[in-house]
């Protein structure tokens, strides 16, 4: 009688186990690849959404700043117009012809400055103020 070695399984079982292990390993690798691909795609989507939100916030901030600058520009022009009107009234009631003429000139300058402010954009105003400051330091 031939003795069967109990510690070693038949060859066909070993081959099947190896094939099964190979299939499981291949499936695991495919699943890992799919997970990595999905994560990379989601990362790109999150990045794109974040960029869009930053653009939207930047645009919104720019719009708000522009609106505030325009509002302040109109307030400054109206203030100068009011000053010009008040100076004109003072010149009308002035007893001195010389003082009246000086106040009229100041009123005219205030009115022209108000018109100039109204006609220009806030960025233009800032550019002019910076240029004046460079030409007249201190």
C-alpha positions as CSV (number, residue, x, y, z in Angstrom):
1,X,0.0,0.0,0.0
2,X,1.1,3.5,-0.8
3,X,1.2,6.1,1.8
4,X,-0.5,9.4,1.1
5,X,1.3,12.5,2.3
6,X,-1.3,14.2,4.4
7,X,0.7,17.4,4.8
8,X,0.6,18.3,1.2
9,X,-2.6,18.9,-0.7
10,X,-3.1,17.5,-4.2
11,X,-1.6,19.6,-7.0
12,X,-5.0,20.7,-8.5
13,X,-6.0,22.3,-5.2
14,X,-2.8,24.3,-5.0
15,X,-3.2,25.6,-8.5
16,X,-6.8,26.6,-7.8
17,X,-5.8,28.4,-4.7
18,X,-3.1,30.3,-6.6
19,X,-5.6,31.2,-9.3
20,X,-8.1,32.4,-6.7
21,X,-5.4,34.4,-4.9
22,X,-4.3,35.9,-8.2
23,X,-7.9,36.9,-9.0
24,X,-8.5,38.4,-5.6
25,X,-5.2,40.4,-5.9
26,X,-6.2,41.6,-9.4
27,X,-9.7,42.6,-8.2
28,X,-8.2,44.4,-5.2
29,X,-5.8,46.3,-7.4
30,X,-8.6,47.3,-9.8
31,X,-10.7,48.5,-6.8
32,X,-7.8,50.5,-5.5
33,X,-7.2,52.0,-8.8
34,X,-10.9,53.0,-9.1
35,X,-10.8,54.5,-5.6
36,X,-7.7,56.5,-6.5
37,X,-9.2,57.7,-9.8
38,X,-12.5,58.7,-8.0
39,X,-10.6,60.6,-5.3
40,X,-8.5,62.4,-7.9
41,X,-11.6,63.4,-9.8
42,X,-13.3,64.6,-6.6
43,X,-10.2,66.6,-5.7
44,X,-10.3,68.3,-9.1
45,X,-14.0,69.1,-8.6
46,X,-13.4,70.5,-5.2
47,X,-10.5,72.6,-6.5
48,X,-12.6,73.9,-9.4
49,X,-15.5,74.8,-7.0
50,X,-13.1,76.6,-4.7
51,X,-11.6,78.6,-7.5
52,X,-15.1,79.6,-8.7
53,X,-16.1,80.7,-5.2
54,X,-12.9,82.8,-4.9
55,X,-13.7,84.4,-8.3
56,X,-17.3,85.1,-7.1
57,X,-16.1,86.6,-3.8
58,X,-13.5,88.8,-5.6
59,X,-16.1,90.0,-8.1
60,X,-18.6,90.7,-5.3
61,X,-16.0,92.6,-3.3
62,X,-15.0,94.6,-6.3
63,X,-18.6,95.5,-7.0
64,X,-19.2,96.6,-3.5
65,X,-16.1,98.7,-3.4
66,X,-17.0,100.3,-6.7
67,X,-20.5,101.1,-5.4
68,X,-19.2,102.6,-2.2
69,X,-16.6,104.7,-4.1
70,X,-19.3,106.0,-6.4
71,X,-21.6,106.8,-3.5
72,X,-18.7,108.7,-1.7
73,X,-17.9,110.5,-4.9
74,X,-21.5,111.8,-5.3
75,X,-21.5,112.8,-1.6
76,X,-18.3,114.8,-2.0
77,X,-19.6,116.5,-5.2
78,X,-22.9,117.4,-3.4
79,X,-20.9,118.7,-0.4
80,X,-18.9,120.9,-2.7
81,X,-22.0,122.2,-4.5
82,X,-23.5,123.1,-1.1
83,X,-20.4,124.9,-0.1
84,X,-20.3,126.7,-3.4
85,X,-24.0,127.8,-2.9
86,X,-23.3,128.9,0.6
87,X,-20.3,130.9,-0.5
88,X,-22.3,132.5,-3.3
89,X,-24.9,133.5,-0.7
90,X,-22.2,135.0,1.4
91,X,-20.8,137.0,-1.6
92,X,-24.2,138.4,-2.3
93,X,-24.5,139.8,1.2
94,X,-20.9,141.0,1.5
95,X,-20.4,144.7,2.4
96,X,-16.9,144.7,0.8
97,X,-16.6,144.4,-2.9
98,X,-13.1,142.9,-2.6
99,X,-14.2,140.3,-0.1
100,X,-17.3,139.6,-2.1
101,X,-15.2,138.9,-5.2
102,X,-12.8,136.6,-3.3
103,X,-15.8,134.6,-2.0
104,X,-17.4,134.4,-5.4
105,X,-14.2,133.0,-6.8
106,X,-14.1,130.4,-4.1
107,X,-17.7,129.6,-4.8
108,X,-16.9,129.1,-8.5
109,X,-14.0,126.9,-7.7
110,X,-16.1,124.7,-5.4
111,X,-18.8,124.4,-8.2
112,X,-16.2,123.5,-10.8
113,X,-14.6,121.0,-8.5
114,X,-18.0,119.4,-7.9
115,X,-18.5,119.1,-11.6
116,X,-15.1,117.6,-12.2
117,X,-15.7,115.0,-9.4
118,X,-19.1,114.1,-11.0
119,X,-17.6,113.7,-14.4
120,X,-14.7,111.4,-13.4
121,X,-14.5,107.9,-12.1
122,X,-13.2,107.3,-8.6
123,X,-10.0,105.7,-10.0
124,X,-9.4,108.9,-12.0
125,X,-9.8,111.0,-8.9
126,X,-7.3,108.8,-7.0
127,X,-4.8,109.1,-9.8
128,X,-5.2,112.9,-9.8
129,X,-4.8,113.1,-6.0
130,X,-1.6,110.9,-6.2
131,X,-0.2,113.0,-9.0
132,X,-0.9,116.2,-7.0
133,X,0.8,114.7,-3.9
134,X,3.9,113.8,-5.9
135,X,4.1,117.3,-7.4
136,X,3.5,119.0,-4.0
137,X,5.0,116.8,-1.3
138,X,4.4,117.6,2.3
